[in-house]
Amino acid sequence: MLENHNIWQSWSRQLHKWGMADIVENLLESFSGFDDILRHLIYFIEPFVFGDRRNNTIQALLALCDDECARSSFLEILKDTDA
């Protein structure tokens, strides 16, 4: 999870810059049931987009889908960036 921390911080800064942090935060907190659909979609398109190489951004995104602890960590980063 530590390897994803820098990526999540970057995402958080961008989301705040674009004014979308609250929307993403609400989606992650409210629609956790959709993480299976998102994960399957990512696994499906990954070979077509990235081929054999696995992108760190994709791994960080999948961590949010696969691990409740990772999702909580990202939400903390998202909230802390706002402060």
URKAJO-V345798 format. One record per backbone hydrogen bond with DSSP energy under -1.0 kcal/mol. NH is the residue of the N-H (numbers start at 1). CO is the residue of the C=O. If there is no record, write none. Layout:
# URKAJO-V345798
nh = {NH | NH}
co = {CO | CO}
This chain:
# URKAJO-V345798
nh = {4 | 8 | 9 | 10 | 11 | 12 | 13 | 14 | 15 | 16 | 17 | 18 | 20 | 24 | 25 | 26 | 27 | 28 | 29 | 30 | 31 | 34 | 35 | 38 | 39 | 40 | 41 | 42 | 43 | 44 | 45 | 46 | 49 | 50 | 51 | 53 | 59 | 60 | 61 | 62 | 63 | 64 | 65 | 66 | 67 | 71 | 72 | 73 | 74 | 75 | 76 | 77 | 78 | 79 | 80 | 81}
co = {1 | 4 | 5 | 6 | 7 | 8 | 9 | 10 | 11 | 12 | 13 | 14 | 15 | 20 | 21 | 22 | 23 | 24 | 25 | 26 | 27 | 31 | 32 | 34 | 35 | 36 | 37 | 38 | 39 | 40 | 41 | 42 | 45 | 46 | 47 | 50 | 55 | 56 | 57 | 58 | 59 | 60 | 61 | 62 | 63 | 67 | 68 | 69 | 70 | 71 | 72 | 73 | 74 | 75 | 76 | 77}
